[in-house]
Amino acid sequence: MLYPTFHKDNTFFVTKIFLFKITCISLLSMPKELLLYGQNFDFSAETLITGIEENMGEPIAIRANTPGGDVMAGWGIIAKMQEHGDVTMKIDGSVASMGTFIAIFANKVEALDISKIHLHRAEIALVNDQDDQDFIDSVNADLKRKLEAKIDKAKFKEITGVSINQLFDSEEKITVTLTAKEAKAVGLVDKVITLKPAEAKAFQEKYFKIAASEAKVDEPVTQPVKYKPKSKTMKSETLKAEHLELFEEIYGQGVNAERDRVGSWATFLEVDPKKVIKAISEGSELTATSMAELTLKSVTAKAIKNIEADGAGETETDEKDAKAKTENDKKIEAFEEEVDFKLGLNKKAK
């Protein structure tokens, strides 16, 4: 507890009370954080929409690291965000496809300096009839209008080499990728956050907690089998010949699912090429844990670069100290050791 003393002009007392009021206001105005991690489908959308509903009237921040997902699920989130009216999107690693369009409808967008933003027109698994085509055309028209209203179209084409009309051309499949800095230049992002070593450490703690909470979805649950009915295997040729519409629907879903799988991994190709190529070739899915670890590696690499930049030119040694570690080297070594320990790669020295 503070016991302020009164000066003749009451300066100390007034200052303490003022700072106390400012602190209280700041704490009360901190937005509630919700997560949009991994692929977005009905269940994850329902969870996020419920979270937005529970915080109506209060500012919220949606932390996003998603390869996208179902168009209808994403459209439901967008509708609820617009109903809320005070939503900040914080891009923690990467947003793609419908995940990017969700960000576009936020009132404010922030991104880490290592973040990537991927854009392409919306698609559905299979267009069965004219109603399906009309629906997806309508969605893309709305998304195009919103994007054009938000960004600098000339700057977008200058950076990507692609116009907005080309991006939404139904005859083409174009995906563009922007860095956080580029996204800010065109108007998609309002603020780019550069992580310092201390901030990177706090950020990686958050990632480990998220990975741990999502770990249960990474391992299949084995249930005892009490009864195994006999089944008849139908070859794809037979399915196509006898049930053409069903075959086309399954095929379309499979194509889109594989595109999303490969695209999700490809986002982290620069971070760990060996791991990404191996996962893609083996047909592995990008789990929440893998996403957290890969994003952490990206954040760590960026933080180390920041340390090196901060320490450049600061340490000078004479011939006797030439073999000694510089203060900069010690900082980098300590930071890498902490990250390795968090990832379980080695034991932390006591």
Summary of the structure (lengths in Angstrom):
residues: 350
radius of gyration: 25.0
end to end distance: 36.2
largest distance: 95.1
contacts: 978
relative contact order: 0.09
helix: 56%
strand: 11%
